[in-house]
């Protein structure tokens, strides 16, 4: 069976699916060893655990919440950090879920539009008052009905070939997504991350699409939002001991339904056990999902956003015994449970942000998942 078929048929408590762009899929089944971490130093604790847990040739899959506190309610099976060394790993084709129906017809419940506009207005007021330079405000919608996580993963893999597609199953729940944003990747001594911030919808015609992409590339508001992320990544990697390369060119990255501004940030550091997790911890949360200044933005989110993000916008990925690995920001994601799925999406608020436009941006991002299940 393919990794996705193995993932679909596994009846144990732990199951992981991972497919990086251009690579074979991996299913991690069961938990030979697992560690949960919490609090301010969770990434350091996770790195130390990885160094202790992993024998030569082994990998651990790991996921972290956006915040450093344990999840609540529907997120109670997803602590603020968890590493698992699977009992069994299956590698192979990224295709094959056994069947194609998602499940019963889904009903999308979205009662957040008015409150989201209000939250964006509050964020803009805080920025105008000089309390923040940028803050990402997220909202949540629910799709009610029966959903098969494996089929969602198959559809995401087909639709988003240039993204990392992931599924972290815990008992009856499964956190799935298709992320375009590398947070920290360590391959040998080469460190890579991407600044992904600045968003525009796709056009109806090729000419319209090209014009929208051109406007995105030159829009002052989107450029300002993107610049915050690039400078943050470079500063944090330098503080972590990475010898930085010159900054790459900013490009427009085009995905189904959306354009993004993207810039590669890279450098070199000597690998050691746990290193990829230390790098992920040094960068999370970036201004692309939190804001700047980082501490004040996180405090604003905790006080005003009004939702438990859980693992949305947190790092997910894998690490090997050498310390090499790959972690993505858990975007375009949803938590699937027995009665449906919960989806989050956010938009970066800076000076001059318009609440209605930011709401539309979250609609575009939510559609990445909703379009494959409704």
N, C-alpha and C positions, 0 to 999 in steps of 0.2 A: 504494500500500500504506500501511497505518497505520504509525506509528512502531514499534509492537511487532513487526509483520510485517517491517519493515526490519531491526530489531534481530535477529530470529530468523534472517534469511537472510544476514546479513553474515558474510563468511568471513575478514575481516581480523583482525589481532591485537587492536585496540582497538574496543570498542563500549560505549556507555553508554545506559541507559534511565532516564528521570526523569519521574515524574508526581506533581506536588504536589496537595494536596487541592483539589478544585473547579476544577482547571486542565486544559488539554490536556496530552497526553503529548509528550515530546521524546525523540528518538533522536539520539545523537551518534555518528557512524560514522567510524572511522579516526582518525589522529592527524596533523594538519597540523604541530603543534608540541607538544612535551611536555617537562616538567621534573620531575625527582625531587628531593626534599629530605629531609634527615635531621638528626637531632640536636635539641638543646635549642631552637634558634632556627628550627625548620623552618617555623613559621607565618609568621614575619617574612620568611624567604627565599621562601616561596610567595607572599606578598603582593607582594614586590618583583618576582618573576617575572611575576605576573599583570599588574602595571603595565607591564612591558616587553613582554609577549607579545601583549596584546590590542589590536587595532585597533577603531575605532568600529564598533559593531554586533555585535561578536564576544562569545562567552562561552567560558569554560573550565569544564570539570567537574573536580572535585577530590575526592580521598579521602585519609584519613589513618588510620594505625594508632592503636590506643589508646596504645601506648607510642611513644617517640621513637627506637626502634631498628628496623632492617629486619626484615621477617618471615622466618621460616625454614620449611623443610619445605613443606607445602601452601600456605603464604603467601609463597613466595619470589618470586612475580610481583607482589606487593603491597607496595611499599616503605612506609616510615613516612610518606611524603607524595608525592602525584603529581598534577600538573595536566596536563590535555590539552585542547588546542584542536582540536575535531574537523575532519576534512576536509569533512564534510557533516553538516547538521542537518536532521532531518525533524520537523515538528510536526503534530499532528492528534489524532484520537480516541484515548482511552486503552484502546480495546478491539481485539481481533483478534490472535490468535496463530497462526491457521492451522489448529490442531487442538487437541484437548482432553485427550489422554492425556499424563500426566506421563512415563510410561515403564514399565519393568518393575516388578513388585511390589518394594517396598522392605523391607529388614530393618533395624529399628532396634536399634542396639547401644549399650547404656547400662551401663557398668561403673563408674559414678562415684558411685553413691548413698551408699555407705558412706564413701568418701573425702571426699565433699562435707559430710556431717554432721560429720566430724572437722575439716574446715577451718573450718566455721562455729563449732565449739566453740573452736578455737584463736583465731579472731577475737574471739569473746566474751570469752575470757580476756584478750586484749590490751586490750580495751575496759575490762574490770573493773580491769585494772592501771593504767589511766590513760594508756596509750600512744596510744590512738585514741579518737575520739568515734563514728566510724562508718567502716565499710569495706564495699565491695561485693565479694562473693565469687561468682565465676562458675564454671560447669562446662560441659563439652562432651559432646555425644552425636553419634553418627554414624548416618546412614541410608544403607545400602548398596544400590546398584542404579543403573539408568540413569534420569537425570532431565533433562528439557528445561527449561533456565532460562526460556525465553520463556513456557512454559505456567505455570510457577510464578509469574512476574510477572503474567500475566493473571489468575490466580486470586487473588493477593494484591490486585490492583487492584479486583477485584470484591468481595472480602470486607472490605477495609479502606479504604473510601472516604475516611475522615477522616485517613488517614495519608499520608505521602510514601512512594511505592513506587519503589525504585531497583534498578538492575542495573549493575554495573561488570564488564565482561568483559575478560579478559586471556588471549588464546590459548584453551586448552581449559578454563579456569576462569572462573567467574562468581560474583561476590559480590552476593547479592540480599537484599532485605528490605522491610519495611513499618514505618516508624518513626512513632510518635506525637509525638516530642519534637523541637521546634525548638531548636537550639542557639543560632544567631544568624542573624537575618534583617535585612537593611538594604534598605528600600524608600524611595527618596528620602533624607530625613534621619531617617526613623523606624526605630528599632531595636526589635526584638521578640525575646524569648526566653521559654521556658516552663519552669517548675519542674514536673517530672513525677516524683513519688516518693510511695510509699505505694500498696499494691496489695492487691486482694481479688478472689476469684473471682466469677463471675456466679452468680446463683441459678437454681434449677430452674424456679420459678414467678415471675410478676411480683411477687407480694407478698414472696416470699423474696428476690428480686433487690433490691427497694427497701430491705428491712431490712438486707441486707449493705452496700449503699451508705451507708445512714445510720450503721451501725457504723463503717465506714471513715472517714467524715467526722468522727467524734468520738473515734476510738481514740488514746490518748495516744502509744503507740509509733509509729504511722504519722504522727501529727502532728509528732512530734519529728524523724523522718526527713525529712519534707517541709520543715520549718522550716530545717534545715541547708542545703537546696538553695536556697530562696528568698533567704536572707541571703547566701549565697555569690555568687549571680548579681548581686544588687544591688551588693555590694561590688566585684566584679570589673569590672562595667560602669562604675561610678563612677570607678575607677582608670584605665579606658581612655578617660575623657573624655566619657562619655555623661551628658547631663543627664536625670536619671531622673524618670519620672512616679510618682505615688503607686502603691503596690502594689495590684494587683487582688485581688478576692475569690478565695479558694481554693474550687474546685468539684470535684465528682466527675465525672470524664470516663469515659464508658462505651464500651468497645470490645467486639467479639466475644470472649467468653470471659473478660473481665477488666474490673475497675474500677481507675482511678487517681485519686489526688489531683493536681490541676493548678492552677497559679497563673501568670497572665501577668505578666511583668516587661517594661516598655517604657521608652523614652526617646528622645532625639534627639541626633544628632551630624552634623556636616557630612560628606557623602561625599567620598571621594577615592580614586584608584586603589588597589586592593588592600584597601580598608577592611573588607569583609565577612570576609576571611580573617584580618585582625588581630583582629577581634572574636571570631571562632571560636577563635583561639589564646588570647585573653584568658580565655575561659570553660572551655576543655577542660583537664583532665577535670573535670566538675562532680561534686559529692558524690553525684549520682544514679547515676554509673557508677564512681566512684573511691572517694571517702570524704573524711573530714576528721579532722585536718589533712591537706591535700592531699598534701604531700610524704611524710609518714609512711605514709599510706594506699597510695600508689603503691609505696613500698618494701615494705610488707607484702605487697601483691599479687604483686610480682615474686618475693618469697622464698617465699611459701606457697601461692599459688593452683595452681601446677603445670601451667599451660597457656599457649600462645602465643595471645593473643586476636586477633592480626592486626588487621584493620580492624573487628572487632566492638567496639562502644562508642566508635569513633572518629568524627570528623565526615565527612560526605559531603554534596556539594551542588554549587553552581555560583556563578560570579562573572562580572560583565560588565565592560566597559572603564571604567565610571564608578566601580567599586568596590562597587556594589550586588550583592546575591546572597542566597542562602538555603542554610544548612547545618543538617542534622539529625544527631542522634546515631544511629549505625547500630545500632539495636536490632531485635528480632524478625527476625533476619537469619541467613543461612547462606552458606557457601562451597560452591558446587557444582563438582565435578570429574568426570572421566570415569567414576569408579567409585561416585559417590554424593555425599553432602553432609555437611558438618560444621556443627553448630549450637551456639551458646553462649547461655546465659542466666544472669543473676546476680540476687542479692537483697541488699538493704542490711541490714547487720548493725549493730545498735545495742545499748545496754544492755537486757537482757531478751529478746533474740532467742532463739527456740526453733529448734534445728537441723531438726527435722522440719517445722515450719511453713515455714521458709525453703526447704527442699527442695521442698515442694509448690508454693511460689511459682515456683520455676524450672520445674517441670513445666508450670504454667499458661502461662508465657511461651514455652517450647519448643513448646507445642501450637499457637501461632499459625502456625508454619511447618509443623509435622508434619501438622496437620489438612488442609492443602491438597495434601499429597503422598502420604499413606498412606491 
